[in-house]
Amino acid sequence: MNILAWIVLGLIAGAIAKAIYPGHQGGGILGTILLGIIGAFVGGSLGVFFNTGTFALTASTLSIAGIAVAVLGAIVAVFLWNALTSRSAL
């Protein structure tokens, strides 16, 4: 049942992050789910870091607050992905 919750959290958070973030993000439904799951880990880890000052690899849960944290983490993940893969003319 836990895997199903991760998939649902990933789909919801990834879809909201793709809708909020400007520009086109590729990937289909699997890319959206993966983005949301990565966002849950990024957001959960950043939340623990800002609350306790220590780094721990944690993820948010399937709740309203967990979805909000996962969406913020997914937006950070999309920003970092675009920054690392964008081609700049130097």
N, CA, C and O atoms as a Tinker XYZ file with bonds, in Angstrom:
   360  protein
     1  N      0.816000   -1.192000    0.000000    73     2
     2  CA     0.000000    0.000000    0.000000    64     1     3
     3  C      0.862000    1.259000    0.000000    63     2     4     5
     4  O      0.453000    2.297000   -0.522000    81     3
     5  N      2.044000    1.168000    0.580000    73     3     6
     6  CA     2.942000    2.316000    0.648000    64     5     7
     7  C      3.413000    2.737000   -0.743000    63     6     8     9
     8  O      3.564000    3.930000   -1.005000    81     7
     9  N      3.645000    1.780000   -1.631000    73     7    10
    10  CA     4.076000    2.103000   -2.994000    64     9    11
    11  C      2.972000    2.853000   -3.724000    63    10    12    13
    12  O      3.251000    3.794000   -4.467000    81    11
    13  N      1.741000    2.454000   -3.524000    73    11    14
    14  CA     0.615000    3.136000   -4.145000    64    13    15
    15  C      0.511000    4.587000   -3.661000    63    14    16    17
    16  O      0.208000    5.486000   -4.446000    81    15
    17  N      0.761000    4.808000   -2.386000    73    15    18
    18  CA     0.750000    6.171000   -1.842000    64    17    19
    19  C      1.858000    7.010000   -2.469000    63    18    20    21
    20  O      1.652000    8.190000   -2.754000    81    19
    21  N      3.030000    6.417000   -2.687000    73    19    22
    22  CA     4.131000    7.131000   -3.333000    64    21    23
    23  C      3.776000    7.515000   -4.761000    63    22    24    25
    24  O      4.096000    8.616000   -5.209000    81    23
    25  N      3.117000    6.615000   -5.475000    73    23    26
    26  CA     2.734000    6.893000   -6.858000    64    25    27
    27  C      1.698000    8.013000   -6.906000    63    26    28    29
    28  O      1.789000    8.912000   -7.743000    81    27
    29  N      0.717000    7.957000   -6.010000    73    27    30
    30  CA    -0.318000    9.001000   -5.978000    64    29    31
    31  C      0.303000   10.338000   -5.585000    63    30    32    33
    32  O      0.009000   11.357000   -6.209000    81    31
    33  N      1.154000   10.352000   -4.563000    73    31    34
    34  CA     1.830000   11.585000   -4.150000    64    33    35
    35  C      2.685000   12.131000   -5.290000    63    34    36    37
    36  O      2.687000   13.337000   -5.538000    81    35
    37  N      3.402000   11.265000   -5.977000    73    35    38
    38  CA     4.233000   11.695000   -7.098000    64    37    39
    39  C      3.421000   12.281000   -8.235000    63    38    40    41
    40  O      3.810000   13.287000   -8.828000    81    39
    41  N      2.297000   11.657000   -8.540000    73    39    42
    42  CA     1.454000   12.155000   -9.618000    64    41    43
    43  C      0.855000   13.514000   -9.276000    63    42    44    45
    44  O      0.865000   14.423000  -10.106000    81    43
    45  N      0.338000   13.660000   -8.065000    73    43    46
    46  CA    -0.272000   14.928000   -7.666000    64    45    47
    47  C      0.773000   16.030000   -7.599000    63    46    48    49
    48  O      0.585000   17.101000   -8.175000    81    47
    49  N      1.872000   15.776000   -6.899000    73    47    50
    50  CA     2.898000   16.806000   -6.725000    64    49    51
    51  C      3.577000   17.147000   -8.048000    63    50    52    53
    52  O      3.845000   18.318000   -8.315000    81    51
    53  N      3.855000   16.156000   -8.868000    73    51    54
    54  CA     4.491000   16.410000  -10.159000    64    53    55
    55  C      3.598000   17.200000  -11.098000    63    54    56    57
    56  O      4.072000   18.093000  -11.800000    81    55
    57  N      2.315000   16.881000  -11.120000    73    55    58
    58  CA     1.386000   17.605000  -11.992000    64    57    59
    59  C      1.226000   19.060000  -11.554000    63    58    60    61
    60  O      1.183000   19.961000  -12.392000    81    59
    61  N      1.139000   19.287000  -10.249000    73    59    62
    62  CA     1.017000   20.661000   -9.756000    64    61    63
    63  C      2.299000   21.442000  -10.026000    63    62    64    65
    64  O      2.240000   22.607000  -10.418000    81    63
    65  N      3.446000   20.819000   -9.822000    73    63    66
    66  CA     4.722000   21.506000  -10.070000    64    65    67
    67  C      4.884000   21.845000  -11.546000    63    66    68    69
    68  O      5.358000   22.931000  -11.880000    81    67
    69  N      4.497000   20.932000  -12.434000    73    67    70
    70  CA     4.584000   21.212000  -13.868000    64    69    71
    71  C      3.636000   22.327000  -14.275000    63    70    72    73
    72  O      3.944000   23.100000  -15.182000    81    71
    73  N      2.480000   22.421000  -13.614000    73    71    74
    74  CA     1.525000   23.481000  -13.924000    64    73    75
    75  C      2.022000   24.836000  -13.427000    63    74    76    77
    76  O      1.761000   25.859000  -14.060000    81    75
    77  N      2.725000   24.854000  -12.315000    73    75    78
    78  CA     3.205000   26.112000  -11.737000    64    77    79
    79  C      4.462000   26.603000  -12.432000    63    78    80    81
    80  O      4.583000   27.794000  -12.717000    81    79
    81  N      5.398000   25.707000  -12.708000    73    79    82
    82  CA     6.699000   26.110000  -13.248000    64    81    83
    83  C      6.538000   26.576000  -14.697000    63    82    84    85
    84  O      5.927000   25.877000  -15.505000    81    83
    85  N      7.080000   27.750000  -15.031000    73    83    86
    86  CA     6.916000   28.253000  -16.403000    64    85    87
    87  C      7.741000   27.458000  -17.407000    63    86    88    89
    88  O      8.779000   26.890000  -17.066000    81    87
    89  N      7.266000   27.425000  -18.644000    73    87    90
    90  CA     7.974000   26.725000  -19.707000    64    89    91
    91  C      7.450000   25.319000  -19.875000    63    90    92    93
    92  O      6.522000   24.892000  -19.187000    81    91
    93  N      8.059000   24.611000  -20.799000    73    91    94
    94  CA     7.638000   23.247000  -21.119000    64    93    95
    95  C      8.583000   22.261000  -20.451000    63    94    96    97
    96  O      9.801000   22.344000  -20.609000    81    95
    97  N      8.010000   21.333000  -19.710000    73    95    98
    98  CA     8.781000   20.238000  -19.150000    64    97    99
    99  C      8.345000   18.972000  -19.862000    63    98   100   101
   100  O      7.157000   18.657000  -19.923000    81    99
   101  N      9.305000   18.260000  -20.394000    73    99   102
   102  CA     8.992000   17.045000  -21.128000    64   101   103
   103  C      8.587000   15.917000  -20.199000    63   102   104   105
   104  O      8.451000   16.095000  -18.989000    81   103
   105  N      8.403000   14.779000  -20.786000    73   103   106
   106  CA     8.039000   13.602000  -20.004000    64   105   107
   107  C      6.545000   13.410000  -19.965000    63   106   108   109
   108  O      5.784000   14.378000  -19.989000    81   107
   109  N      6.134000   12.195000  -19.905000    73   107   110
   110  CA     4.724000   11.879000  -19.831000    64   109   111
   111  C      4.294000   11.677000  -18.393000    63   110   112   113
   112  O      4.772000   12.355000  -17.484000    81   111
   113  N      3.390000   10.740000  -18.202000    73   111   114
   114  CA     2.864000   10.509000  -16.866000    64   113   115
   115  C      3.919000    9.885000  -15.955000    63   114   116   117
   116  O      3.953000   10.175000  -14.760000    81   115
   117  N      4.780000    9.029000  -16.511000    73   115   118
   118  CA     5.843000    8.438000  -15.686000    64   117   119
   119  C      6.862000    9.484000  -15.266000    63   118   120   121
   120  O      7.362000    9.451000  -14.142000    81   119
   121  N      7.172000   10.414000  -16.169000    73   119   122
   122  CA     8.074000   11.509000  -15.818000    64   121   123
   123  C      7.485000   12.403000  -14.746000    63   122   124   125
   124  O      8.200000   12.890000  -13.870000    81   123
   125  N      6.183000   12.617000  -14.818000    73   123   126
   126  CA     5.499000   13.433000  -13.813000    64   125   127
   127  C      5.516000   12.747000  -12.450000    63   126   128   129
   128  O      5.761000   13.393000  -11.431000    81   127
   129  N      5.259000   11.454000  -12.430000    73   127   130
   130  CA     5.291000   10.703000  -11.172000    64   129   131
   131  C      6.699000   10.716000  -10.587000    63   130   132   133
   132  O      6.877000   10.934000   -9.388000    81   131
   133  N      7.694000   10.483000  -11.432000    73   131   134
   134  CA     9.077000   10.484000  -10.959000    64   133   135
   135  C      9.473000   11.858000  -10.433000    63   134   136   137
   136  O     10.153000   11.964000   -9.412000    81   135
   137  N      9.051000   12.907000  -11.127000    73   135   138
   138  CA     9.329000   14.268000  -10.669000    64   137   139
   139  C      8.711000   14.508000   -9.299000    63   138   140   141
   140  O      9.355000   15.096000   -8.430000    81   139
   141  N      7.480000   14.066000   -9.091000    73   139   142
   142  CA     6.828000   14.244000   -7.800000    64   141   143
   143  C      7.500000   13.460000   -6.688000    63   142   144   145
   144  O      7.611000   13.949000   -5.563000    81   143
   145  N      7.951000   12.250000   -6.989000    73   143   146
   146  CA     8.637000   11.442000   -5.975000    64   145   147
   147  C      9.981000   12.069000   -5.622000    63   146   148   149
   148  O     10.346000   12.129000   -4.448000    81   147
   149  N     10.714000   12.531000   -6.616000    73   147   150
   150  CA    11.981000   13.239000   -6.348000    64   149   151
   151  C     11.695000   14.507000   -5.549000    63   150   152   153
   152  O     12.434000   14.847000   -4.625000    81   151
   153  N     10.623000   15.200000   -5.911000    73   151   154
   154  CA    10.240000   16.401000   -5.172000    64   153   155
   155  C      9.897000   16.106000   -3.723000    63   154   156   157
   156  O     10.200000   16.911000   -2.843000    81   155
   157  N      9.271000   14.967000   -3.461000    73   155   158
   158  CA     8.958000   14.589000   -2.088000    64   157   159
   159  C     10.234000   14.386000   -1.281000    63   158   160   161
   160  O     10.307000   14.799000   -0.124000    81   159
   161  N     11.239000   13.754000   -1.879000    73   159   162
   162  CA    12.511000   13.572000   -1.190000    64   161   163
   163  C     13.247000   14.895000   -0.998000    63   162   164   165
   164  O     13.774000   15.160000    0.082000    81   163
   165  N     13.287000   15.722000   -2.034000    73   163   166
   166  CA    13.973000   17.012000   -1.928000    64   165   167
   167  C     13.278000   17.892000   -0.897000    63   166   168   169
   168  O     13.934000   18.463000   -0.026000    81   167
   169  N     11.958000   18.006000   -0.989000    73   167   170
   170  CA    11.212000   18.838000   -0.058000    64   169   171
   171  C     11.281000   18.325000    1.372000    63   170   172   173
   172  O     11.447000   19.111000    2.304000    81   171
   173  N     11.156000   17.021000    1.554000    73   171   174
   174  CA    11.254000   16.444000    2.893000    64   173   175
   175  C     12.624000   16.636000    3.510000    63   174   176   177
   176  O     12.738000   16.941000    4.698000    81   175
   177  N     13.662000   16.460000    2.713000    73   175   178
   178  CA    15.026000   16.635000    3.213000    64   177   179
   179  C     15.303000   18.096000    3.553000    63   178   180   181
   180  O     15.929000   18.390000    4.571000    81   179
   181  N     14.836000   19.019000    2.697000    73   179   182
   182  CA    15.019000   20.444000    2.996000    64   181   183
   183  C     14.229000   20.859000    4.237000    63   182   184   185
   184  O     14.698000   21.673000    5.033000    81   183
   185  N     13.036000   20.301000    4.397000    73   183   186
   186  CA    12.241000   20.598000    5.589000    64   185   187
   187  C     12.930000   20.157000    6.867000    63   186   188   189
   188  O     12.946000   20.897000    7.850000    81   187
   189  N     13.501000   18.958000    6.862000    73   187   190
   190  CA    14.244000   18.473000    8.033000    64   189   191
   191  C     15.475000   19.328000    8.265000    63   190   192   193
   192  O     15.808000   19.637000    9.409000    81   191
   193  N     16.155000   19.715000    7.195000    73   191   194
   194  CA    17.361000   20.535000    7.335000    64   193   195
   195  C     17.046000   21.891000    7.952000    63   194   196   197
   196  O     17.765000   22.350000    8.840000    81   195
   197  N     15.979000   22.535000    7.490000    73   195   198
   198  CA    15.638000   23.854000    8.024000    64   197   199
   199  C     15.066000   23.783000    9.440000    63   198   200   201
   200  O     15.191000   24.747000   10.196000    81   199
   201  N     14.447000   22.674000    9.811000    73   199   202
   202  CA    13.896000   22.543000   11.158000    64   201   203
   203  C     14.939000   22.143000   12.191000    63   202   204   205
   204  O     14.931000   22.655000   13.310000    81   203
   205  N     15.831000   21.236000   11.828000    73   203   206
   206  CA    16.767000   20.697000   12.810000    64   205   207
   207  C     18.208000   21.119000   12.572000    63   206   208   209
   208  O     19.018000   21.061000   13.496000    81   207
   209  N     18.546000   21.534000   11.379000    73   207   210
   210  CA    19.922000   21.900000   11.076000    64   209   211
   211  C     20.788000   20.722000   10.683000    63   210   212   213
   212  O     21.985000   20.891000   10.448000    81   211
   213  N     20.210000   19.527000   10.606000    73   211   214
   214  CA    20.952000   18.344000   10.183000    64   213   215
   215  C     20.356000   17.827000    8.885000    63   214   216   217
   216  O     19.173000   18.026000    8.610000    81   215
   217  N     21.182000   17.164000    8.091000    73   215   218
   218  CA    20.718000   16.622000    6.820000    64   217   219
   219  C     20.289000   15.179000    7.014000    63   218   220   221
   220  O     21.047000   14.363000    7.538000    81   219
   221  N     19.085000   14.870000    6.595000    73   219   222
   222  CA    18.571000   13.507000    6.625000    64   221   223
   223  C     17.741000   13.288000    5.373000    63   222   224   225
   224  O     16.945000   14.149000    4.998000    81   223
   225  N     17.916000   12.166000    4.736000    73   223   226
   226  CA    17.167000   11.850000    3.529000    64   225   227
   227  C     15.802000   11.297000    3.931000    63   226   228   229
   228  O     15.655000   10.113000    4.231000    81   227
   229  N     14.816000   12.177000    3.930000    73   227   230
   230  CA    13.461000   11.786000    4.286000    64   229   231
   231  C     12.516000   12.264000    3.201000    63   230   232   233
   232  O     12.898000   13.045000    2.329000    81   231
   233  N     11.313000   11.803000    3.259000    73   231   234
   234  CA    10.317000   12.200000    2.262000    64   233   235
   235  C      9.044000   12.631000    2.970000    63   234   236   237
   236  O      8.788000   12.263000    4.117000    81   235
   237  N      8.259000   13.413000    2.261000    73   235   238
   238  CA     6.987000   13.853000    2.819000    64   237   239
   239  C      5.951000   12.738000    2.684000    63   238   240   241
   240  O      6.149000   11.765000    1.957000    81   239
   241  N      4.857000   12.905000    3.394000    73   239   242
   242  CA     3.813000   11.888000    3.404000    64   241   243
   243  C      2.639000   12.319000    2.533000    63   242   244   245
   244  O      2.612000   13.441000    2.027000    81   243
   245  N      1.682000   11.437000    2.363000    73   243   246
   246  CA     0.495000   11.724000    1.564000    64   245   247
   247  C     -0.519000   12.453000    2.441000    63   246   248   249
   248  O     -1.460000   11.852000    2.958000    81   247
   249  N     -0.311000   13.753000    2.596000    73   247   250
   250  CA    -1.210000   14.638000    3.324000    64   249   251
   251  C     -1.171000   15.993000    2.629000    63   250   252   253
   252  O     -0.401000   16.186000    1.688000    81   251
   253  N     -1.978000   16.913000    3.076000    73   251   254
   254  CA    -1.995000   18.234000    2.447000    64   253   255
   255  C     -0.634000   18.912000    2.616000    63   254   256   257
   256  O     -0.082000   19.456000    1.661000    81   255
   257  N     -0.105000   18.875000    3.827000    73   255   258
   258  CA     1.218000   19.479000    4.056000    64   257   259
   259  C      2.304000   18.733000    3.286000    63   258   260   261
   260  O      3.226000   19.355000    2.759000    81   259
   261  N      2.205000   17.418000    3.218000    73   259   262
   262  CA     3.179000   16.627000    2.481000    64   261   263
   263  C      3.144000   16.913000    0.991000    63   262   264   265
   264  O      4.188000   16.954000    0.340000    81   263
   265  N      1.950000   17.112000    0.446000    73   263   266
   266  CA     1.833000   17.449000   -0.971000    64   265   267
   267  C      2.440000   18.823000   -1.233000    63   266   268   269
   268  O      3.124000   19.019000   -2.237000    81   267
   269  N      2.193000   19.776000   -0.331000    73   267   270
   270  CA     2.761000   21.121000   -0.499000    64   269   271
   271  C      4.279000   21.079000   -0.477000    63   270   272   273
   272  O      4.933000   21.736000   -1.287000    81   271
   273  N      4.842000   20.312000    0.443000    73   271   274
   274  CA     6.298000   20.179000    0.523000    64   273   275
   275  C      6.836000   19.471000   -0.715000    63   274   276   277
   276  O      7.884000   19.852000   -1.238000    81   275
   277  N      6.137000   18.453000   -1.186000    73   275   278
   278  CA     6.565000   17.723000   -2.380000    64   277   279
   279  C      6.496000   18.611000   -3.620000    63   278   280   281
   280  O      7.360000   18.512000   -4.491000    81   279
   281  N      5.488000   19.472000   -3.716000    73   279   282
   282  CA     5.382000   20.388000   -4.853000    64   281   283
   283  C      6.539000   21.374000   -4.831000    63   282   284   285
   284  O      7.154000   21.631000   -5.867000    81   283
   285  N      6.842000   21.927000   -3.667000    73   283   286
   286  CA     7.984000   22.845000   -3.570000    64   285   287
   287  C      9.294000   22.133000   -3.916000    63   286   288   289
   288  O     10.144000   22.695000   -4.606000    81   287
   289  N      9.451000   20.917000   -3.444000    73   287   290
   290  CA    10.641000   20.140000   -3.794000    64   289   291
   291  C     10.712000   19.822000   -5.268000    63   290   292   293
   292  O     11.799000   19.833000   -5.847000    81   291
   293  N      9.577000   19.537000   -5.893000    73   291   294
   294  CA     9.551000   19.245000   -7.326000    64   293   295
   295  C      9.889000   20.492000   -8.138000    63   294   296   297
   296  O     10.557000   20.395000   -9.167000    81   295
   297  N      9.437000   21.660000   -7.689000    73   295   298
   298  CA     9.789000   22.906000   -8.373000    64   297   299
   299  C     11.286000   23.146000   -8.276000    63   298   300   301
   300  O     11.910000   23.558000   -9.254000    81   299
   301  N     11.874000   22.896000   -7.108000    73   299   302
   302  CA    13.324000   23.023000   -6.953000    64   301   303
   303  C     14.039000   22.026000   -7.864000    63   302   304   305
   304  O     15.047000   22.364000   -8.485000    81   303
   305  N     13.525000   20.805000   -7.945000    73   303   306
   306  CA    14.142000   19.783000   -8.795000    64   305   307
   307  C     14.072000   20.169000  -10.272000    63   306   308   309
   308  O     15.044000   19.972000  -11.002000    81   307
   309  N     12.946000   20.715000  -10.725000    73   307   310
   310  CA    12.822000   21.150000  -12.119000    64   309   311
   311  C     13.779000   22.307000  -12.391000    63   310   312   313
   312  O     14.416000   22.350000  -13.444000    81   311
   313  N     13.883000   23.238000  -11.455000    73   311   314
   314  CA    14.797000   24.365000  -11.627000    64   313   315
   315  C     16.240000   23.881000  -11.735000    63   314   316   317
   316  O     16.981000   24.317000  -12.616000    81   315
   317  N     16.634000   22.984000  -10.842000    73   315   318
   318  CA    18.014000   22.468000  -10.886000    64   317   319
   319  C     18.262000   21.675000  -12.164000    63   318   320   321
   320  O     19.334000   21.787000  -12.758000    81   319
   321  N     17.292000   20.879000  -12.594000    73   319   322
   322  CA    17.445000   20.104000  -13.826000    64   321   323
   323  C     17.623000   21.028000  -15.025000    63   322   324   325
   324  O     18.492000   20.801000  -15.866000    81   323
   325  N     16.790000   22.078000  -15.100000    73   323   326
   326  CA    16.907000   23.028000  -16.205000    64   325   327
   327  C     18.227000   23.792000  -16.148000    63   326   328   329
   328  O     18.819000   24.081000  -17.188000    81   327
   329  N     18.687000   24.118000  -14.955000    73   327   330
   330  CA    19.952000   24.840000  -14.822000    64   329   331
   331  C     21.137000   23.968000  -15.226000    63   330   332   333
   332  O     22.102000   24.466000  -15.807000    81   331
   333  N     21.074000   22.679000  -14.924000    73   331   334
   334  CA    22.185000   21.776000  -15.248000    64   333   335
   335  C     22.193000   21.355000  -16.705000    63   334   336   337
   336  O     23.259000   21.094000  -17.263000    81   335
   337  N     21.030000   21.284000  -17.331000    73   335   338
   338  CA    20.978000   20.782000  -18.704000    64   337   339
   339  C     20.804000   21.853000  -19.754000    63   338   340   341
   340  O     20.813000   21.547000  -20.946000    81   339
   341  N     20.647000   23.092000  -19.351000    73   339   342
   342  CA    20.459000   24.150000  -20.364000    64   341   343
   343  C     21.789000   24.440000  -21.040000    63   342   344   345
   344  O     22.849000   24.400000  -20.416000    81   343
   345  N     21.707000   24.726000  -22.302000    73   343   346
   346  CA    22.896000   25.043000  -23.087000    64   345   347
   347  C     22.982000   26.552000  -23.228000    63   346   348   349
   348  O     22.082000   27.192000  -23.771000    81   347
   349  N     24.051000   27.096000  -22.744000    73   347   350
   350  CA    24.222000   28.548000  -22.847000    64   349   351
   351  C     25.318000   28.838000  -23.882000    63   350   352   353
   352  O     26.311000   28.117000  -23.983000    81   351
   353  N     25.108000   29.892000  -24.627000    73   351   354
   354  CA    26.078000   30.288000  -25.651000    64   353   355
   355  C     27.133000   31.175000  -25.005000    63   354   356   357
   356  O     26.844000   32.304000  -24.608000    81   355
   357  N     28.319000   30.679000  -24.905000    73   355   358
   358  CA    29.417000   31.455000  -24.326000    64   357   359
   359  C     30.363000   31.900000  -25.395000    63   358   360
   360  O     31.355000   32.567000  -25.103000    81   359
